[in-house]
Amino acid sequence: MMDSREKKAQRAKHIQIPLGERIFYWVDDLLMIFLCVLILIPLVHVVAGSFSDGLSYMTHTGLLLWPLKPTLDAYRSVIANQNIWSGYGNTLFLVIVGTSLNMLFSLIAAYVLSRKNYMLKRFFNLMIVFSMYFSGGMIPYFLVVKEVGLYKSIWALIVPGLINVFNLVIVRTAMLGVPDSLEESAQLDGAGHLTILFRIIAPLILPSVSVVALYYAVAHWNSWFNAMLFIKDRKKYPLQLVLREILILSDTDEDFTMSETIQFATIVVATIPILCVYPFIQRYFVKGVMVGAVKG
C-alpha cells in the first residue's frame, strides 16, 4: 500500500504544466511586475524629492530615483508649520471619533436589517440601497447641513456620513452568515440584543468589522472636500485640506526653490500613518469582503 502511494506521489511530482499554462503564468508575472513598477516609481520620486536640495531639484528634469544633495530642510519646514500639526490633530479626531461612531451605528443598523423576524426589513433595505445610487445633490446636502446647525463645525464631517451604505451591506451580509442557533441559545440564557450584537455576533465577523473600520478610517483620513465646503476656520482644517493648500497655493514661508520639496515632504508626512496601519489589517481584506458572498 505504501509503495503505491509513493509511486503516485512521484508521478505527481513529474507532472508537467502545459506550455500554454506556463506562458500564461509568465505573462501574468511580467504584467504584475510592470504594474508594481508603475505604482512604485511615483512613490520613489516623491520620497526622493522630499529629501533633495530645493535648488538642485528645480534644475533636475525627469524622474528622480535618489535624493539630490540629501537634506532634511523640507521636513524641518514642514515640522515648523503649525497648520500641519493642527491639521494632524483634527484629522486624528476625525479618524478616532468618526470611525468609532461609524462602526457603532453601522453595526446596530446591520444587526436590525439582518434579523429574519423584522417585518420592515425588506422596505428599509430597499430604501437604504436606493440612497446609495440616488441623492439630492451637493446644494441640498449643503443646505441641510447648514440648517441643522453643523455649518463651520467639525461635526459636519462626521454626522452626515455616519453610515456608508456599501459598508453597511458588507456588515449585514456577514451577520447573515452567523448561525441562528447561536442567537437562539443566547436568548434562552437571557441575553439582550446589545449583548448578542457586541459579545457574540461582532467577534464572529471580526474580519468584516476590521475591513469596514479601515474603510471608514481611510475615508476620514483622506477627506478634504466636505471640509472645504463646511469648515472656514483654519484651526479646524483637517490634514488633507492643509496639504491641498500647500500643493496648490504653496502656502509656506520658504523660498520658491524649496516649495516643491516641501510639497513632497508634506505628502510623505500625510501618507506614513496609513501605510503603517494598512499591513496589520491587510490579511482581513479578502476574507472580510468575501464573507457571505457564497451561499451554500
C-alpha positions as CSV (number, residue, x, y, z in Angstrom):
1,M,0.0,0.0,0.0
2,M,2.8,2.4,0.9
3,D,4.6,1.6,-2.4
4,S,1.6,2.6,-4.4
5,R,1.2,5.8,-2.5
6,E,4.9,6.6,-3.1
7,K,4.6,5.9,-6.8
8,K,1.5,8.2,-7.1
9,A,3.4,10.9,-5.2
10,Q,6.4,10.5,-7.6
11,R,4.1,10.7,-10.6
12,A,2.5,13.9,-9.3
13,K,6.0,15.5,-9.0
14,H,6.8,14.6,-12.6
15,I,3.5,16.0,-14.0
16,Q,4.5,18.9,-16.2
17,I,2.4,22.1,-16.6
18,P,1.2,22.5,-20.2
19,L,3.1,25.0,-22.3
20,G,0.1,27.3,-22.7
21,E,-0.5,27.5,-19.0
22,R,3.2,28.2,-18.3
23,I,3.1,31.1,-20.9
24,F,0.0,32.4,-19.1
25,Y,1.8,32.4,-15.8
26,W,4.9,34.1,-17.3
27,V,2.8,36.8,-18.9
28,D,0.8,37.3,-15.7
29,D,4.0,37.6,-13.6
30,L,5.5,40.1,-16.1
31,L,2.3,42.2,-16.1
32,M,2.2,42.3,-12.3
33,I,5.9,43.3,-12.1
34,F,5.2,46.1,-14.7
35,L,2.2,47.3,-12.6
36,C,4.2,47.3,-9.4
37,V,6.9,49.3,-11.1
38,L,4.3,51.9,-12.4
39,I,3.0,52.2,-8.8
40,L,6.3,52.4,-7.1
41,I,8.1,54.9,-9.4
42,P,5.9,57.9,-8.4
43,L,6.3,57.0,-4.7
44,V,10.1,56.7,-5.0
45,H,10.1,60.1,-6.9
46,V,8.1,61.8,-4.1
47,V,10.2,60.4,-1.3
48,A,13.5,61.1,-3.1
49,G,12.3,64.7,-3.9
50,S,11.4,65.3,-0.2
51,F,15.0,64.6,0.8
52,S,16.5,66.6,-2.0
53,D,18.0,70.1,-2.0
54,G,15.4,72.6,-3.4
55,L,17.7,74.3,-5.9
56,S,19.1,71.0,-7.2
57,Y,15.6,69.6,-7.7
58,M,14.5,72.7,-9.6
59,T,17.3,72.2,-12.1
60,H,16.6,68.5,-12.4
61,T,14.5,67.0,-15.2
62,G,12.8,63.6,-15.4
63,L,12.2,61.0,-12.7
64,L,14.1,61.1,-9.5
65,L,15.1,57.8,-8.0
66,W,17.7,59.1,-5.5
67,P,17.8,62.3,-3.5
68,L,19.9,65.2,-4.9
69,K,22.2,66.6,-2.3
70,P,20.3,64.9,0.5
71,T,19.0,67.3,3.1
72,L,16.2,67.4,5.8
73,D,15.4,71.1,5.1
74,A,12.0,70.3,3.6
75,Y,11.0,68.2,6.7
76,R,12.2,70.9,9.0
77,S,9.9,73.4,7.2
78,V,7.0,71.0,7.4
79,I,7.6,70.4,11.2
80,A,7.8,74.2,11.7
81,N,4.4,74.8,10.0
82,Q,1.8,75.0,12.8
83,N,-1.0,74.3,10.3
84,I,0.4,70.8,9.7
85,W,0.2,69.9,13.4
86,S,-3.3,71.4,13.9
87,G,-4.4,69.5,10.8
88,Y,-2.9,66.3,12.2
89,G,-4.9,66.9,15.4
90,N,-8.1,67.5,13.6
91,T,-7.6,64.5,11.3
92,L,-6.9,62.2,14.3
93,F,-10.1,63.4,15.9
94,L,-12.0,62.6,12.7
95,V,-10.4,59.2,12.4
96,I,-10.8,58.1,16.0
97,V,-14.2,59.6,16.9
98,G,-15.6,59.4,13.4
99,T,-14.7,55.8,12.8
100,S,-15.9,54.8,16.3
101,L,-19.3,56.4,15.6
102,N,-19.4,55.0,12.1
103,M,-18.8,51.4,13.4
104,L,-21.3,51.8,16.2
105,F,-24.2,52.9,14.0
106,S,-23.2,50.6,11.2
107,L,-23.2,47.5,13.5
108,I,-26.6,48.5,15.0
109,A,-28.2,49.2,11.6
110,A,-26.7,46.0,10.1
111,Y,-28.0,43.9,13.1
112,V,-31.5,45.2,12.7
113,L,-31.5,44.7,8.9
114,S,-30.2,41.2,9.2
115,R,-32.9,39.9,11.7
116,K,-35.2,37.5,9.9
117,N,-38.2,38.3,12.1
118,Y,-38.0,42.0,11.5
119,M,-41.2,42.9,9.5
120,L,-39.9,46.1,7.8
121,K,-36.5,44.6,6.9
122,R,-37.2,44.5,3.1
123,F,-38.6,48.0,3.0
124,F,-35.7,49.6,4.8
125,N,-33.2,47.5,2.8
126,L,-34.7,48.9,-0.5
127,M,-34.7,52.4,0.8
128,I,-31.1,52.2,2.0
129,V,-29.8,50.7,-1.2
130,F,-31.8,53.4,-3.2
131,S,-30.0,56.1,-1.3
132,M,-26.6,54.6,-2.4
133,Y,-27.5,55.2,-6.1
134,F,-29.5,58.4,-5.9
135,S,-29.0,61.5,-3.8
136,G,-30.4,65.1,-3.7
137,G,-27.1,66.6,-4.9
138,M,-24.5,68.9,-3.4
139,I,-26.6,72.0,-2.9
140,P,-29.4,70.3,-0.9
141,Y,-26.8,68.5,1.1
142,F,-25.1,71.8,1.9
143,L,-28.4,73.4,2.9
144,V,-29.4,70.6,5.2
145,V,-26.0,70.7,7.0
146,K,-26.3,74.4,7.3
147,E,-29.9,74.4,8.6
148,V,-29.3,71.8,11.2
149,G,-26.5,73.9,12.8
150,L,-23.5,71.9,11.7
151,Y,-22.0,74.6,9.4
152,K,-18.5,75.6,10.4
153,S,-18.4,72.7,12.8
154,I,-16.0,69.8,12.6
155,W,-19.1,67.6,13.3
156,A,-20.3,68.4,9.8
157,L,-17.6,66.0,8.6
158,I,-18.8,63.2,10.8
159,V,-22.6,63.3,11.5
160,P,-24.0,63.5,7.9
161,G,-22.0,60.4,6.9
162,L,-22.4,58.2,10.0
163,I,-23.3,55.2,7.8
164,N,-21.9,54.4,4.4
165,V,-24.4,52.1,2.6
166,F,-21.7,50.0,0.9
167,N,-20.0,49.3,4.3
168,L,-23.4,48.6,5.9
169,V,-24.2,46.0,3.2
170,I,-20.8,44.3,3.9
171,V,-21.5,44.1,7.7
172,R,-25.1,43.0,7.2
173,T,-24.1,40.2,4.8
174,A,-21.5,39.0,7.2
175,M,-24.2,38.9,10.0
176,L,-26.5,36.9,7.8
177,G,-23.8,34.2,7.8
178,V,-23.9,33.7,11.5
179,P,-25.9,30.6,12.5
180,D,-29.3,31.4,14.1
181,S,-28.7,28.8,16.7
182,L,-26.1,31.0,18.4
183,E,-28.6,33.8,18.8
184,E,-31.4,31.5,20.0
185,S,-29.1,29.9,22.6
186,A,-28.1,33.3,23.9
187,Q,-31.7,34.4,24.1
188,L,-32.5,31.3,26.2
189,D,-29.7,32.4,28.6
190,G,-31.3,35.8,29.0
191,A,-29.1,37.8,26.6
192,G,-30.5,41.0,25.2
193,H,-30.0,42.4,21.7
194,L,-27.0,44.5,22.6
195,T,-25.3,41.6,24.3
196,I,-25.9,39.4,21.3
197,L,-24.6,42.0,18.9
198,F,-21.4,43.1,20.7
199,R,-20.4,39.8,22.5
200,I,-21.5,37.1,20.1
201,I,-22.0,38.4,16.5
202,A,-19.4,41.2,16.3
203,P,-16.5,38.9,17.4
204,L,-17.5,36.3,14.9
205,I,-17.5,38.7,12.0
206,L,-14.2,40.4,13.1
207,P,-12.6,40.2,9.6
208,S,-15.6,42.2,8.1
209,V,-15.6,44.6,11.0
210,S,-11.9,45.2,10.6
211,V,-12.2,45.9,6.8
212,V,-15.2,48.2,7.3
213,A,-13.4,50.1,10.1
214,L,-10.4,50.6,7.8
215,Y,-12.6,51.8,5.0
216,Y,-14.1,54.4,7.4
217,A,-10.7,55.4,8.8
218,V,-9.1,55.9,5.4
219,A,-12.1,57.9,4.2
220,H,-11.8,60.2,7.2
221,W,-8.0,60.5,6.8
222,N,-8.3,61.4,3.1
223,S,-11.4,63.7,3.4
224,W,-11.0,67.3,2.3
225,F,-13.9,68.2,0.0
226,N,-16.5,68.4,2.8
227,A,-14.1,70.3,4.9
228,M,-13.6,72.8,2.1
229,L,-17.4,73.3,2.0
230,F,-18.2,73.4,5.7
231,I,-15.0,74.5,7.6
232,K,-14.0,78.1,7.5
233,D,-11.7,78.3,10.5
234,R,-8.1,77.4,9.6
235,K,-7.6,75.9,13.1
236,K,-10.3,73.3,12.2
237,Y,-8.8,72.3,8.9
238,P,-8.0,68.5,8.6
239,L,-4.6,67.5,7.4
240,Q,-5.7,66.9,3.8
241,L,-7.1,70.4,3.4
242,V,-3.8,71.8,4.7
243,L,-2.0,69.6,2.3
244,R,-4.2,70.9,-0.6
245,E,-3.3,74.4,0.3
246,I,0.4,73.7,0.3
247,L,0.2,71.8,-3.0
248,I,-2.0,74.4,-4.8
249,L,-1.1,77.7,-3.2
250,S,2.4,76.9,-2.0
251,D,1.4,78.3,1.4
252,T,4.8,78.4,3.0
253,D,7.2,81.0,4.2
254,E,10.2,79.5,2.3
255,D,11.9,80.5,-0.9
256,F,10.3,79.3,-4.2
257,T,13.2,76.9,-4.7
258,M,12.1,75.0,-1.6
259,S,8.3,74.8,-2.4
260,E,8.5,71.6,-4.5
261,T,10.4,69.7,-1.9
262,I,8.2,70.9,0.9
263,Q,5.2,69.7,-1.1
264,F,6.8,66.2,-1.4
265,A,7.7,66.2,2.3
266,T,4.1,67.1,3.3
267,I,2.8,64.3,1.1
268,V,5.1,61.8,2.8
269,V,4.2,63.0,6.3
270,A,0.5,62.8,5.5
271,T,0.8,59.3,4.0
272,I,3.0,57.5,6.5
273,P,0.3,56.8,9.2
274,I,-2.0,54.9,6.8
275,L,0.9,53.0,5.3
276,C,1.9,51.9,8.8
277,V,-1.6,50.7,9.7
278,Y,-2.5,49.0,6.5
279,P,-0.2,46.0,6.7
280,F,-1.7,44.9,10.0
281,I,-5.2,44.8,8.6
282,Q,-4.4,43.7,5.1
283,R,-4.9,40.0,5.9
284,Y,-8.5,40.7,6.8
285,F,-9.3,42.3,3.4
286,V,-10.2,39.4,1.1
287,K,-11.7,37.3,3.9
288,G,-13.8,40.2,5.3
289,V,-15.2,41.3,2.0
290,M,-15.9,37.8,0.7
291,V,-17.8,36.8,3.9
292,G,-21.3,35.9,2.8
293,A,-20.5,36.2,-0.9
294,V,-21.0,32.4,-1.4
295,K,-24.1,30.8,-0.1
296,G,-24.1,27.0,0.3
